Amino acid sequence: MQKFIDIPTIDISSLIFSDDLNAKNIISEKISYACRGPGFFYISNHGIDINKLQNVVYNLFKTITNTEKFNIATKAYNKSNSNEHVGYYMPIADKKPAERFLYANPNFTNTHDLVVSKNREINVWPDDKKHLEFKDFCEHHYWCMFNLASKLLQVFAISLGKEQSFFNKYLSTENTLSTISFIRRPFMEKYPVLQKADDGTKICFGEHKDVSLISIAFQTPIPNVQVKIDNEYFDIPVSDENLLVHCGSYMSYVTYDYFPAFDHRVKFINAERLCLPFFLDLDYHAAIEPFSPRGEVDKSCLRPPIEYGEYLKRAREALLVKNGQI
């Protein structure tokens, strides 16, 4: 029996189409309630063309060949490729039916300092002649999501007792480590053996916290995401037009868990569906001094600032190992 948790839907039209501080204060109060309550919330009137996004992603998965997938696959699937993170994650017969395409900041080129120092990877793309305008769409979508997330951070900052520009110095278009992942989970007549959680639930992706500052995702409206509250899992309601938002583990760390990162998982449902998250990540060398909106912090519990690139590397490796993604 499904047990749904009630999560709010926050209309952010005033944030997208104006710069009204009063409106931002109202939204910030709603975000604070959501982040300290169920941990997740939907945003409506966000300005992202959901229908086009789904059409482009489905078209890629339907038309890309296995040879093309292999050519742009990460090193885990194609040893001749150097990318370990950016690229295609292939399905594995009788083991892992899900597939995904992940890409990062379009400004990361051969001459970018982070690429030269081997701290970031360059995006790889399917053949433009076979997948017309896919790259152009993806890069445009990246900046649409980045701009949306940057505006959301203004009200996150207000809700944390900071100036709305608080996060600006830690985040730039040139150096953000943010990524987008297009994930497809197919319907199959005979599904591979699935992992089971301790409570007996069949799951596609196990319990985890997102490795991000905040995450913003569209998902096919099939109820398969569950959030853990007080050691019990609840289903998150679905939406065919709104985007789902929640805090990642870096936000939790720098706010002394005032805005916690909630454990969540993806339960098994045999249905064709997409998950299309944007992970908002700071610049590589950004390091926020942890602070508590509650006030004083016990000196014995003080947390040192962590450079974001180092945090991301360590947390991502731990997540990949935990959930056997490769």
C-alpha positions as CSV (number, residue, x, y, z in Angstrom):
1,M,0.0,0.0,0.0
2,Q,1.4,3.4,-1.0
3,K,1.8,6.1,1.6
4,F,2.1,9.5,0.0
5,I,3.7,12.5,1.8
6,D,2.2,15.9,1.3
7,I,4.7,18.2,-0.4
8,P,4.0,21.8,-1.4
9,T,3.9,23.3,-4.8
10,I,5.4,26.7,-4.9
11,D,4.5,29.2,-7.7
12,I,7.7,31.0,-8.6
13,S,6.3,33.1,-11.5
14,S,7.1,36.3,-9.5
15,L,10.7,35.1,-9.2
16,I,11.0,34.3,-12.9
17,F,9.4,37.4,-14.3
18,S,10.2,40.1,-11.8
19,D,12.7,41.2,-9.2
20,D,10.2,42.0,-6.4
21,L,11.9,41.5,-3.0
22,N,8.5,41.2,-1.2
23,A,7.6,38.3,-3.5
24,K,11.0,36.7,-2.9
25,N,10.4,36.9,0.9
26,I,7.1,35.1,0.5
27,I,8.7,32.3,-1.6
28,S,11.6,32.0,0.8
29,E,9.2,31.3,3.7
30,K,7.5,28.5,1.7
31,I,10.9,27.1,0.7
32,S,12.1,27.1,4.4
33,Y,8.9,25.2,5.4
34,A,9.5,22.6,2.7
35,C,13.2,22.1,3.3
36,R,12.7,21.7,7.0
37,G,9.6,19.6,6.6
38,P,9.1,17.0,3.9
39,G,12.4,17.9,2.3
40,F,11.0,18.1,-1.2
41,F,8.8,20.6,-3.0
42,Y,7.5,21.3,-6.5
43,I,7.9,24.6,-8.4
44,S,5.3,25.7,-10.9
45,N,5.5,28.4,-13.6
46,H,9.3,27.8,-13.8
47,G,9.7,28.7,-17.5
48,I,11.1,25.3,-18.7
49,D,9.5,23.7,-21.8
50,I,8.8,20.3,-20.3
51,N,7.2,18.9,-23.4
52,K,10.1,19.8,-25.7
53,L,12.6,18.4,-23.1
54,Q,10.9,15.0,-23.0
55,N,10.5,14.8,-26.8
56,V,14.2,15.6,-27.4
57,V,15.3,13.0,-24.8
58,Y,13.0,10.3,-25.9
59,N,14.1,10.9,-29.5
60,L,17.7,10.4,-28.5
61,F,17.1,7.1,-26.7
62,K,14.9,5.8,-29.5
63,T,17.3,6.6,-32.4
64,I,20.8,6.2,-30.9
65,T,22.4,2.9,-31.9
66,N,24.4,0.6,-29.7
67,T,27.6,1.5,-31.6
68,E,27.0,5.2,-31.1
69,K,26.4,4.6,-27.4
70,F,29.6,2.7,-27.1
71,N,31.5,5.5,-29.0
72,I,30.6,8.1,-26.4
73,A,30.4,5.8,-23.4
74,T,32.3,6.5,-20.2
75,K,35.5,4.6,-19.4
76,A,33.6,2.0,-17.4
77,Y,31.9,0.8,-20.6
78,N,34.5,1.7,-23.2
79,K,38.1,1.4,-22.0
80,S,39.4,3.5,-25.0
81,N,37.6,6.6,-23.7
82,S,39.2,8.7,-21.0
83,N,36.0,10.3,-19.5
84,E,35.0,8.6,-16.2
85,H,31.9,10.8,-15.5
86,V,30.7,12.7,-18.6
87,G,29.2,10.6,-21.4
88,Y,26.9,7.6,-21.9
89,Y,26.1,5.0,-19.3
90,M,25.1,2.0,-21.2
91,P,22.5,-0.7,-20.2
92,I,23.9,-4.1,-19.4
93,A,22.0,-7.1,-20.6
94,D,20.4,-9.1,-17.8
95,K,21.9,-6.8,-15.1
96,K,21.1,-3.1,-15.6
97,P,18.4,-2.0,-18.0
98,A,18.6,1.7,-17.2
99,E,20.7,4.0,-19.4
100,R,21.7,7.6,-19.2
101,F,23.5,10.5,-20.9
102,L,25.3,12.9,-18.6
103,Y,26.8,16.3,-19.6
104,A,28.4,19.2,-17.9
105,N,29.3,22.9,-18.3
106,P,29.6,23.7,-22.0
107,N,32.3,26.2,-21.1
108,F,34.7,23.3,-20.3
109,T,36.9,23.1,-23.3
110,N,40.4,21.9,-24.0
111,T,41.9,25.2,-22.8
112,H,39.9,25.6,-19.6
113,D,42.0,25.5,-16.5
114,L,40.0,22.7,-14.9
115,V,40.3,20.5,-18.0
116,V,44.0,21.2,-18.4
117,S,44.5,20.2,-14.8
118,K,42.4,17.1,-15.4
119,N,39.8,18.1,-12.8
120,R,37.0,18.3,-15.3
121,E,36.0,16.5,-18.5
122,I,34.9,17.8,-21.9
123,N,31.4,16.9,-23.0
124,V,31.0,14.2,-25.7
125,W,28.0,14.2,-28.1
126,P,26.3,11.9,-30.6
127,D,26.9,12.6,-34.3
128,D,25.3,16.0,-35.2
129,K,24.3,14.7,-38.6
130,K,22.3,11.8,-37.1
131,H,20.9,13.7,-34.1
132,L,20.2,17.1,-35.5
133,E,20.3,20.0,-33.0
134,F,20.6,17.7,-30.0
135,K,23.8,19.3,-28.8
136,D,22.4,22.8,-29.3
137,F,19.3,21.9,-27.4
138,C,21.2,20.4,-24.5
139,E,23.5,23.4,-24.2
140,H,20.5,25.8,-24.3
141,H,18.7,23.6,-21.7
142,Y,21.8,23.6,-19.4
143,W,21.8,27.4,-19.2
144,C,18.0,27.6,-18.8
145,M,18.3,25.3,-15.8
146,F,21.4,27.1,-14.5
147,N,19.6,30.4,-14.6
148,L,16.5,29.0,-13.0
149,A,18.6,27.5,-10.2
150,S,20.5,30.7,-9.7
151,K,17.2,32.6,-9.1
152,L,16.1,29.9,-6.7
153,L,19.3,30.4,-4.8
154,Q,18.3,34.0,-4.1
155,V,15.3,32.9,-2.1
156,F,17.2,30.0,-0.5
157,A,19.7,32.6,0.7
158,I,16.9,34.8,2.1
159,S,15.4,31.8,3.9
160,L,18.8,31.1,5.5
161,G,19.0,34.6,6.9
162,K,21.5,35.8,4.2
163,E,21.5,38.5,1.6
164,Q,19.9,37.3,-1.7
165,S,23.3,37.6,-3.4
166,F,25.0,35.3,-0.8
167,F,25.7,32.4,-3.2
168,N,26.8,34.6,-6.2
169,K,30.5,34.6,-5.3
170,Y,30.6,30.8,-5.2
171,L,28.9,30.2,-8.6
172,S,29.8,31.4,-12.1
173,T,28.9,30.4,-15.6
174,E,32.6,29.9,-16.5
175,N,33.4,27.5,-13.6
176,T,30.2,25.9,-12.3
177,L,30.5,22.1,-11.9
178,S,26.7,21.6,-12.4
179,T,25.6,18.6,-14.5
180,I,22.5,17.4,-16.3
181,S,21.6,13.7,-16.5
182,F,19.0,12.2,-18.9
183,I,18.0,8.8,-17.4
184,R,15.7,6.3,-19.1
185,R,14.3,3.3,-17.3
186,P,12.5,1.1,-19.8
187,F,9.5,-1.3,-19.6
188,M,10.7,-4.9,-20.0
189,E,8.8,-8.1,-20.3
190,K,11.5,-9.8,-18.3
191,Y,13.3,-7.5,-15.9
192,P,16.7,-8.4,-14.5
193,V,16.9,-9.5,-10.8
194,L,16.3,-6.4,-8.7
195,Q,17.8,-5.2,-5.5
196,K,15.6,-5.4,-2.4
197,A,15.6,-2.9,0.4
198,D,15.4,-4.0,4.1
199,D,11.7,-3.5,4.1
200,G,11.2,-5.8,1.1
201,T,10.6,-3.0,-1.5
202,K,12.1,-3.7,-4.9
203,I,14.2,-0.8,-5.9
204,C,16.0,0.5,-9.0
205,F,18.2,2.9,-7.2
206,G,19.0,2.6,-3.5
207,E,18.9,4.9,-0.5
208,H,21.0,8.0,-1.1
209,K,21.4,11.7,-0.6
210,D,22.1,13.8,-3.7
211,V,25.6,15.0,-4.3
212,S,24.8,18.7,-5.0
213,L,23.9,22.0,-3.5
214,I,20.4,21.7,-4.7
215,S,18.8,19.3,-7.3
216,I,15.9,20.2,-9.7
217,A,14.3,17.4,-11.7
218,F,11.5,16.5,-14.0
219,Q,10.2,13.0,-13.9
220,T,7.7,11.1,-15.9
221,P,4.5,11.2,-13.7
222,I,4.9,7.7,-12.3
223,P,5.1,7.5,-8.5
224,N,8.5,5.8,-7.9
225,V,10.5,8.3,-5.8
226,Q,10.3,7.8,-2.1
227,V,11.7,10.0,0.7
228,K,12.8,8.7,4.1
229,I,11.3,10.5,7.1
230,D,11.7,9.3,10.7
231,N,13.1,5.9,9.4
232,E,10.0,5.4,7.2
233,Y,9.7,5.7,3.4
234,F,6.9,7.7,1.8
235,D,5.9,8.1,-1.8
236,I,6.3,11.5,-3.4
237,P,3.3,12.6,-5.4
238,V,3.9,13.1,-9.2
239,S,3.4,16.0,-11.5
240,D,3.3,16.2,-15.3
241,E,4.4,19.8,-15.5
242,N,6.2,20.9,-12.3
243,L,9.8,20.4,-11.3
244,L,10.9,18.6,-8.1
245,V,13.4,20.4,-5.9
246,H,15.4,19.3,-2.8
247,C,18.7,20.0,-1.1
248,G,21.9,18.1,-1.7
249,S,24.4,17.1,0.9
250,Y,26.6,20.2,0.5
251,M,23.7,22.4,1.5
252,S,23.2,20.2,4.5
253,Y,26.9,20.4,5.4
254,V,27.3,24.2,5.2
255,T,24.0,24.9,7.1
256,Y,24.7,22.5,9.9
257,D,21.7,20.5,8.7
258,Y,19.3,23.4,9.0
259,F,18.4,22.5,5.4
260,P,19.1,18.8,5.5
261,A,19.6,16.4,2.6
262,F,17.0,13.7,2.9
263,D,17.6,10.1,2.1
264,H,15.5,9.0,-0.9
265,R,15.3,6.0,-3.3
266,V,13.7,4.9,-6.6
267,K,11.4,2.0,-6.2
268,F,10.8,-0.5,-9.1
269,I,7.9,0.1,-11.4
270,N,7.9,-1.7,-14.7
271,A,7.0,1.2,-16.9
272,E,8.8,3.3,-19.5
273,R,9.9,6.5,-17.7
274,L,12.4,9.3,-17.6
275,C,14.2,11.1,-14.9
276,L,15.9,14.4,-16.0
277,P,17.7,16.0,-13.1
278,F,19.9,19.1,-13.0
279,F,22.4,19.1,-10.2
280,L,23.4,22.6,-9.2
281,D,27.1,22.6,-8.2
282,L,29.3,25.5,-7.2
283,D,32.7,26.4,-8.7
284,Y,35.5,24.0,-8.2
285,H,37.5,26.2,-5.8
286,A,34.4,27.6,-3.9
287,A,34.3,26.9,-0.2
288,I,31.5,28.1,1.9
289,E,32.2,28.7,5.6
290,P,29.6,26.6,7.4
291,F,27.0,28.6,9.2
292,S,23.9,28.0,11.3
293,P,20.8,30.0,10.9
294,R,19.9,28.8,14.3
295,G,22.7,30.8,15.9
296,E,25.7,29.7,17.8
297,V,27.3,26.3,17.1
298,D,28.9,24.2,19.8
299,K,32.7,24.8,19.3
300,S,33.3,21.0,19.6
301,C,31.0,20.5,16.5
302,L,32.5,23.1,14.2
303,R,32.8,22.1,10.6
304,P,35.7,23.3,8.4
305,P,35.0,24.7,4.9
306,I,35.4,22.2,2.2
307,E,36.4,23.1,-1.4
308,Y,33.5,22.2,-3.6
309,G,35.5,20.2,-6.1
310,E,37.1,18.0,-3.4
311,Y,33.7,17.5,-1.8
312,L,32.1,16.5,-5.1
313,K,34.9,14.1,-5.9
314,R,34.7,12.3,-2.6
315,A,30.9,12.2,-2.3
316,R,30.4,11.1,-5.9
317,E,32.8,8.2,-5.6
318,A,31.1,7.1,-2.4
319,L,27.7,7.2,-4.0
320,L,28.8,5.2,-7.1
321,V,30.3,2.5,-4.9
322,K,27.3,2.3,-2.7
323,N,24.8,1.9,-5.5
324,G,26.9,0.0,-8.0
325,Q,26.1,2.4,-10.8
326,I,29.0,1.2,-12.9
